[in-house]
Amino acid sequence: MNVVVVGTGYVGLVTAAGLAEMGASVVAIDVDAARITSLRAGRLPMHEPGLAELVSRGCSQTTLSFSTDLAGAVAEAEVVFVAVGTPSQEDGAVDLGAVEEVSEGVAQVARRELVLVLKSTVPVGTNQRIRARVAQARVPIHVVSNPEFLREGAAVQDVLTPDRIVVGCEPTDTFARRVMERLYQPFMLQNRRILWMDPKSAELTKYAANTMLALRISFMNEVASLCEELGADIHQVRAGIGSDPRIGERYLHAGPGFGGSCLPKDVAALARMARELGVGGELASAAQRVNRRQRGLLVQKLRRRFPEGLGGRVVAIWGLAFKPNTDDIREAPALDLLDALVDAGAQVVAHDPAAMPRVRQRVGRAVRLVDRPMDAVIGAHALVLVTEWRCYRSPDFRTMREAMARPYLLDGRNLWSSLGLSRLGFEYEGIGSASDGWIQDGPGPASRATRG
């Protein structure tokens, strides 16, 4: 099957590599000639576990290629994915300029009947809008909505073994349905969960899914604040509610707030949509407010621990990406912390396994970035864990204790909450718990509830 994917950003590149892995003949298109040259040389624009191997395999098997020639690629295409950026403003408004430009460009050069797949996250009604724009093409162009649900850090797994594939197309469009069924058939051998729906429902599903996740995160952060005030323990509360099958364990961890390219943008868009339609949007707006407040929590805890001020204090930070297994720092909570500490006059030393090049571009010399986690804690008055990379799970705490000027650990992910670090001489503080010790979830040895 001949497929074109327009856009080699995060979604486009993962989608193209995944389709090529399943045997489709895929051409990935980008207007950025330098990026195409880099991709042809095997240099990826982002860090994503397993993606480099997937791209390399596709190129070596000639099922995946890269080009700037839209017209040449579309000439033989049966399916064209639109996976370009849809940047949003602070009020949630979405810029559809790139989506419209690509769609009209495809309509101008198409030489055979094809399916135009809107993979970019777009406002409800965009499918209908694009259908009107391509209606005058010389060949029939069928427009479907196929939102992505990729998790950064696990995107290769998500694209190859999706838990569901949402496809929005008009009920009478049998051509589009037949093509999309054939395209996704290799992905559904173990799981037949293609969810067919109308385009508006598919578009809304993407926003609703991310807003639901944001609400769970924000709710648990509010519960964590209650725990700190009441003397309860967020770990025990999480275990208690997560064991209810109606709720489940996922996305119930307290932390410094959500970030990334999807949740903040999609929550803002849903809230704006609801306001414009006069149907409220209070829950989405509340998630935004809670998240803004939570993103300042770590520096608030530091200020309370150092009432004399943070000026001159050496503060070490572990984890800068918005989540593990990515170098993405968009809306990363760590950036808010960096800015606040620098403004307060602290000396900030930071480490991250993947995101430091991007952080260096943003902060310049204001923050010292080091190659090894333990280098960051030498002489530090505080260590703040912001992103729960695996390499931070079990450091040499005794060496750390000796290296720090003051052994204060602020665990923004509650990664070490069960280790009883006060017994090793640390001042330990997590989120949502006054305790520092083993957590008993039930009969048997002490343990932690499974992380989501």
Phi, psi and omega per residue, in radians:
M1 nan 2.286 -3.117
N2 -1.561 2.077 -3.043
V3 -2.225 2.449 3.023
V4 -2.075 2.329 3.051
V5 -2.055 2.034 -3.121
V6 -1.684 2.031 -3.071
G7 1.958 2.105 -3.136
T8 -2.006 0.588 2.965
G9 -1.341 -2.780 -3.036
Y10 -1.021 -0.957 -3.075
V11 -1.176 -0.792 -3.081
G12 -1.111 -0.760 -3.092
L13 -1.207 -0.742 3.115
V14 -1.134 -0.738 3.120
T15 -1.083 -0.814 -3.127
A16 -1.073 -0.790 -3.124
A17 -1.153 -0.674 3.134
G18 -1.157 -0.749 3.115
L19 -1.138 -0.686 3.114
A20 -1.141 -0.642 3.118
E21 -1.058 -0.553 -3.124
M22 -1.598 0.177 2.975
G23 1.822 -0.112 3.083
A24 -1.243 2.681 3.042
S25 -1.632 1.894 -2.925
V26 -2.039 2.304 2.970
V27 -1.990 2.117 3.100
A28 -1.700 2.204 -3.009
I29 -1.937 2.442 3.004
D30 -2.605 2.547 3.111
V31 -1.350 -0.280 -3.133
D32 -1.450 1.754 -3.077
A33 -1.104 -0.628 3.137
A34 -1.120 -0.677 3.110
R35 -1.145 -0.721 3.133
I36 -1.095 -0.714 3.094
T37 -1.072 -0.754 3.123
S38 -1.111 -0.754 -3.138
L39 -1.121 -0.686 3.097
R40 -1.094 -0.518 3.125
A41 -1.517 0.033 3.111
G42 1.510 0.213 3.128
R43 -1.721 2.031 -3.093
L44 -1.581 2.604 -3.120
P45 -1.455 -0.006 -3.135
M46 -2.617 2.840 3.079
H47 -1.678 2.123 3.087
E48 -2.621 2.050 -3.081
P49 -0.933 2.232 3.071
G50 1.486 -0.204 -3.056
L51 -1.271 -0.704 -3.139
A52 -1.037 -0.728 3.124
E53 -1.141 -0.683 3.139
L54 -1.127 -0.789 3.130
V55 -1.120 -0.789 -3.137
S56 -1.052 -0.730 -3.127
R57 -1.163 -0.719 3.117
G58 -1.091 -0.710 3.136
C59 -1.185 -0.739 -3.111
S60 -1.185 -0.523 3.118
Q61 -1.582 0.043 3.128
T62 1.041 0.381 3.008
T63 -1.557 -0.177 -3.131
L64 -2.310 2.268 3.074
S65 -2.456 2.890 -3.089
F66 -2.211 2.491 -3.065
S67 -2.746 2.818 2.973
T68 -1.837 -0.017 -3.035
D69 -1.614 1.597 -3.131
L70 -1.124 -0.819 -3.070
A71 -1.073 -0.771 -3.130
G72 -1.117 -0.667 -3.114
A73 -1.277 -0.689 -3.054
V74 -1.269 -0.398 -3.056
A75 -0.935 -0.659 -3.105
E76 -1.910 0.124 -3.013
A77 -1.331 2.438 2.984
E78 -1.679 -0.502 3.138
V79 -2.377 2.357 3.066
V80 -2.180 2.068 3.088
F81 -1.582 2.354 3.009
V82 -1.782 1.909 -3.067
A83 -2.279 0.860 -3.136
V84 -1.712 2.945 -3.084
G85 -1.218 2.559 3.044
T86 -2.254 1.260 -3.071
P87 -1.071 2.604 -3.126
S88 -2.096 2.743 3.074
Q89 -1.662 3.060 -3.078
E90 -1.065 -0.523 -3.120
D91 -1.480 0.061 3.110
G92 1.644 -0.100 3.105
A93 -1.098 2.462 -3.051
V94 -1.947 2.338 3.106
D95 -1.541 1.963 -3.116
L96 -1.726 0.214 -3.063
G97 -0.974 -0.801 -3.103
A98 -1.197 -0.691 3.121
V99 -1.082 -0.778 -3.134
E100 -1.165 -0.711 -3.133
E101 -1.108 -0.771 3.139
V102 -1.155 -0.773 -3.115
S103 -1.066 -0.767 3.117
E104 -1.181 -0.618 3.089
G105 -1.125 -0.710 3.090
V106 -1.106 -0.739 -3.132
A107 -1.080 -0.590 -3.113
Q108 -1.270 -0.552 -3.025
V109 -1.872 -0.115 -3.110
A110 -1.093 2.392 -3.140
R111 -2.085 -0.051 3.116
R112 -2.538 2.780 3.105
E113 -1.055 2.322 -3.088
L114 -2.595 2.979 3.079
V115 -1.909 2.179 3.077
L116 -1.701 2.038 -3.022
V117 -1.830 2.086 3.091
L118 -1.494 1.751 3.135
K119 -1.621 -0.480 3.107
S120 -1.093 2.635 3.080
T121 -1.346 2.082 -3.014
V122 -2.327 2.693 3.124
P123 -1.101 2.723 3.114
V124 -1.088 2.286 -3.091
G125 1.818 -0.135 -3.112
T126 -1.160 -0.676 3.120
N127 -0.973 -0.842 3.140
Q128 -1.087 -0.682 -3.141
R129 -1.134 -0.732 -3.129
I130 -1.244 -0.647 3.099
R131 -1.012 -0.704 3.111
A132 -1.149 -0.614 -3.098
R133 -1.285 -0.477 -3.103
V134 -1.790 0.107 -3.041
A135 -1.128 -0.431 -3.067
Q136 -1.616 0.152 3.108
A137 -1.089 2.705 -3.087
R138 -1.261 -0.272 3.096
V139 -2.237 2.739 3.123
P140 -1.117 2.326 3.060
I141 -2.144 2.075 -3.112
H142 -1.704 2.219 -3.067
V143 -1.855 2.171 3.091
V144 -2.191 2.718 3.087
S145 -1.858 2.214 -3.062
N146 -2.424 1.268 -3.049
P147 -1.073 2.613 3.127
E148 -1.643 2.618 3.092
F149 -2.279 0.733 -3.107
L150 -1.374 2.378 3.044
R151 -1.722 2.099 3.082
E152 -1.028 2.371 -3.059
G153 1.657 -0.338 3.102
A154 -2.413 0.442 -2.996
A155 -1.206 -0.608 -3.141
V156 -1.113 -0.783 3.077
Q157 -1.066 -0.734 -3.090
D158 -1.160 -0.638 -3.112
V159 -1.353 -0.563 -3.106
L160 -1.485 -0.575 3.135
T161 -2.276 1.200 -3.082
P162 -1.198 2.513 3.075
D163 -1.360 -0.374 2.997
R164 -2.860 2.670 3.060
I165 -2.146 2.067 -3.119
V166 -1.690 2.170 3.117
V167 -2.233 2.123 3.098
G168 -1.870 2.047 3.074
C169 -2.574 2.828 3.135
E170 -1.124 2.409 -3.083
P171 -0.997 -0.493 -3.104
T172 -1.520 -0.073 -3.063
D173 -1.524 1.380 -3.097
T174 -1.207 -0.516 3.129
F175 -1.113 -0.871 -3.117
A176 -1.081 -0.717 -3.112
R177 -1.138 -0.726 -3.132
R178 -1.125 -0.721 -3.137
V179 -1.168 -0.756 -3.114
M180 -1.201 -0.612 3.064
E181 -1.102 -0.728 3.131
R182 -1.188 -0.678 -3.130
L183 -1.094 -0.773 -3.021
Y184 -1.658 -0.014 -3.126
Q185 -0.970 -0.714 3.133
P186 -1.118 -0.412 -3.130
F187 -1.472 -0.202 -2.991
M188 -1.949 0.330 -3.111
L189 -1.137 -0.601 3.123
Q190 -1.712 -0.338 -3.023
N191 -2.537 1.974 -3.045
R192 -1.581 0.534 -3.013
R193 -1.520 1.166 2.872
I194 -1.585 2.096 -3.112
L195 -1.735 1.879 -3.134
W196 -1.550 2.367 3.119
M197 -2.748 3.034 3.102
D198 -1.284 2.768 -3.050
P199 -1.017 -0.724 -3.115
K200 -1.128 -0.678 3.109
S201 -1.152 -0.680 3.110
A202 -1.120 -0.754 3.132
E203 -1.095 -0.742 -3.123
L204 -1.230 -0.564 -3.137
T205 -0.974 -0.733 -3.135
K206 -1.049 -0.854 -3.134
Y207 -1.144 -0.714 -3.104
A208 -1.166 -0.671 -3.129
A209 -1.115 -0.844 -3.118
N210 -1.202 -0.581 3.096
T211 -1.193 -0.643 3.079
M212 -1.073 -0.769 3.104
L213 -1.092 -0.734 3.123
A214 -1.107 -0.648 3.122
L215 -1.142 -0.717 3.118
R216 -1.095 -0.780 3.126
I217 -1.081 -0.834 -3.093
S218 -1.148 -0.659 3.109
F219 -1.083 -0.786 -3.132
M220 -1.172 -0.550 3.070
N221 -1.181 -0.624 3.052
E222 -1.183 -0.711 3.095
V223 -1.104 -0.659 3.118
A224 -1.090 -0.685 3.089
S225 -1.109 -0.702 3.079
L226 -1.096 -0.728 3.132
C227 -1.021 -0.762 -3.114
E228 -1.132 -0.643 -3.136
E229 -1.329 -0.583 -3.039
L230 -1.665 -0.211 -3.085
G231 1.472 0.295 3.069
A232 -1.536 3.070 -3.088
D233 -2.118 2.114 -3.056
I234 -1.117 -0.526 -3.139
H235 -1.160 -0.735 3.129
Q236 -1.234 -0.647 3.090
V237 -1.127 -0.762 3.138
R238 -1.068 -0.769 3.125
A239 -1.084 -0.660 -3.116
G240 -1.173 -0.724 -3.117
I241 -1.518 -0.532 -3.127
G242 -1.223 -0.380 3.109
S243 -1.323 -0.189 3.052
D244 -1.313 2.051 -3.082
P245 -1.070 -0.349 3.083
R246 -1.283 -0.310 -3.092
I247 -1.903 -0.922 -3.136
G248 1.417 2.960 -2.993
E249 -1.611 -0.309 -2.980
R250 -1.286 2.558 3.071
Y251 1.007 0.669 3.095
L252 -2.049 0.405 -3.107
H253 -1.741 2.283 3.059
A254 -1.261 2.658 -3.131
G255 -2.990 -2.838 -3.086
P256 -1.531 0.299 3.124
G257 1.818 2.782 -3.135
F258 -1.574 2.676 3.119
G259 -2.510 -2.644 -3.139
G260 1.611 -3.074 -3.063
S261 -1.556 -0.220 -2.988
C262 -1.854 -1.055 -3.007
L263 -1.004 -0.911 -3.127
P264 -1.032 -0.739 -3.103
K265 -1.178 -0.767 -3.062
D266 -1.286 -0.620 3.065
V267 -1.109 -0.751 3.123
A268 -1.096 -0.704 -3.135
A269 -1.160 -0.722 3.129
L270 -1.143 -0.738 3.122
A271 -1.079 -0.744 3.137
R272 -1.129 -0.752 3.128
M273 -1.029 -0.776 -3.125
A274 -1.134 -0.739 3.121
R275 -1.079 -0.769 -3.111
E276 -1.117 -0.581 -3.121
L277 -1.540 -0.072 3.107
G278 1.263 0.499 -3.137
V279 -1.966 0.314 2.987
G280 1.733 -1.595 -3.040
G281 1.371 0.413 -3.064
E282 -1.104 -0.670 -3.093
L283 -1.163 -0.786 3.112
A284 -1.087 -0.727 3.125
S285 -1.140 -0.648 3.114
A286 -1.140 -0.686 3.100
A287 -1.070 -0.685 3.087
Q288 -1.091 -0.785 -3.107
R289 -1.138 -0.781 3.129
V290 -1.072 -0.718 -3.105
N291 -1.166 -0.709 3.093
R292 -1.055 -0.728 3.131
R293 -1.168 -0.726 -3.078
Q294 -1.152 -0.552 -3.094
R295 -1.198 -0.255 3.049
G296 -1.714 0.044 -3.023
L297 -1.157 -0.716 -3.059
L298 -1.120 -0.763 3.134
V299 -1.217 -0.534 3.064
Q300 -1.103 -0.747 3.119
K301 -1.122 -0.688 3.108
L302 -1.119 -0.722 3.141
R303 -1.136 -0.640 3.094
R304 -1.200 -0.621 -3.129
R305 -1.277 -0.502 3.136
F306 -2.133 1.261 -3.062
P307 -1.094 -0.367 3.125
E308 -1.329 -0.129 3.103
G309 2.013 2.757 -3.113
L310 -1.680 -0.117 3.138
G311 -1.014 2.213 -3.137
G312 1.441 -0.216 3.109
R313 -1.255 2.514 3.060
V314 -1.676 2.039 -3.107
V315 -2.031 2.109 3.097
A316 -1.635 2.468 3.118
I317 -2.219 2.233 3.029
W318 -1.894 2.070 3.086
G319 1.725 2.017 -3.103
L320 -2.100 -0.513 3.074
A321 -1.139 2.768 -3.074
F322 -1.227 -0.335 3.069
K323 -2.738 2.892 3.139
P324 -1.180 2.811 3.033
N325 1.155 0.454 3.040
T326 -2.595 2.764 3.020
D327 -1.826 0.255 -3.092
D328 -1.325 2.134 3.115
I329 -1.958 0.195 3.119
R330 -1.104 2.174 -3.139
E331 0.998 0.448 -3.120
A332 -1.209 2.281 3.103
P333 -0.978 -0.540 -3.128
A334 -1.061 -0.543 -3.117
L335 -1.170 -0.677 3.069
D336 -1.070 -0.716 3.133
L337 -1.156 -0.771 3.108
L338 -0.997 -0.843 -3.103
D339 -1.065 -0.779 -3.102
A340 -1.143 -0.703 -3.124
L341 -1.198 -0.736 3.110
V342 -1.101 -0.747 3.113
D343 -1.086 -0.562 -3.124
A344 -1.430 -0.057 3.113
G345 1.532 0.209 3.116
A346 -1.320 2.711 3.004
Q347 -1.644 1.976 -2.994
V348 -1.835 2.228 3.075
V349 -2.140 2.240 -2.990
A350 -2.366 2.739 3.091
H351 -2.461 2.535 2.990
D352 -2.692 2.420 -3.101
P353 -1.128 -0.418 -3.034
A354 -2.343 -0.483 -2.920
A355 -1.603 -0.035 -3.024
M356 -1.099 -0.642 3.077
P357 -1.039 -0.702 3.120
R358 -1.214 -0.686 3.118
V359 -1.153 -0.682 3.137
R360 -1.054 -0.684 3.105
Q361 -1.101 -0.564 -3.069
R362 -1.476 -0.735 -2.981
V363 -1.791 -0.240 -3.140
G364 1.072 -2.270 -3.095
R365 -1.606 0.045 -3.089
A366 -1.165 -0.422 -3.116
V367 -2.233 2.376 3.078
R368 -1.551 2.155 -3.135
L369 -1.849 2.317 -3.063
V370 -2.113 2.730 -3.019
D371 -1.446 -0.377 -3.115
R372 -2.168 2.456 -3.117
P373 -0.967 -0.743 -3.068
M374 -1.193 -0.408 3.077
D375 -1.136 -0.475 -3.092
A376 -1.274 -0.480 -3.009
V377 -1.575 -0.117 -3.112
I378 -1.123 2.077 3.135
G379 1.305 0.183 -3.084
A380 -1.384 2.502 3.040
H381 -1.553 -0.237 3.122
A382 -2.766 2.544 2.978
L383 -2.102 2.185 3.135
V384 -1.962 2.083 3.041
L385 -1.564 2.052 -3.080
V386 -1.908 -0.678 -3.101
T387 -2.166 2.261 -2.931
E388 -1.546 1.025 3.025
W389 -1.060 2.638 -3.123
R390 -1.071 -0.593 -3.084
C391 -1.161 -0.173 3.110
Y392 -1.710 -0.051 -2.988
R393 -1.158 -0.727 -3.018
S394 -2.407 1.180 3.116
P395 -1.302 3.009 3.074
D396 -1.399 1.641 -3.027
F397 -1.172 -0.566 -3.132
R398 -1.177 -0.749 3.067
T399 -1.112 -0.691 3.110
M400 -1.072 -0.780 -3.140
R401 -1.029 -0.733 -3.132
E402 -1.235 -0.513 -3.066
A403 -1.414 -0.434 -3.034
M404 -1.452 2.551 3.059
A405 -1.274 -0.577 3.033
R406 -2.476 2.176 -3.002
P407 -1.433 1.077 3.130
Y408 -1.798 2.133 3.114
L409 -1.962 2.118 3.048
L410 -1.894 1.830 -3.009
D411 -1.650 1.664 -3.081
G412 -1.271 -0.140 -3.141
R413 -2.121 0.117 -3.113
N414 0.946 0.591 -3.094
L415 -1.244 -0.538 -3.057
W416 -1.934 0.274 -2.971
S417 -1.152 -0.377 -3.088
S418 -1.679 0.085 -2.971
L419 -1.639 -0.089 3.121
G420 1.060 0.830 -3.014
L421 -1.211 -0.318 3.075
S422 -1.094 -0.471 3.105
R423 -1.180 -0.351 3.104
L424 -1.659 0.099 3.087
G425 1.652 0.206 3.122
F426 -1.564 2.623 2.831
E427 -1.570 1.892 -3.036
Y428 -1.916 2.375 3.080
E429 -2.487 2.237 3.067
G430 -1.929 -2.662 3.116
I431 -2.135 2.070 3.048
G432 1.546 0.285 -3.138
S433 -2.679 2.358 3.059
A434 -1.570 -0.157 -3.049
S435 -1.615 2.805 3.053
D436 -2.493 1.575 -3.094
G437 -3.115 -3.073 -3.132
W438 -1.145 2.459 -3.115
I439 -1.844 2.128 -3.105
Q440 -1.654 1.895 -3.137
D441 -1.502 -0.257 -3.099
G442 2.994 -2.938 3.141
P443 -1.049 2.571 3.126
G444 1.806 -2.987 -3.075
P445 -1.135 2.661 3.135
A446 -1.102 2.509 -3.084
S447 -2.729 3.030 3.061
R448 -1.883 2.566 3.030
A449 -1.132 2.609 -3.116
T450 -1.055 2.355 3.131
R451 -1.347 2.522 3.119
G452 -1.492 nan nan
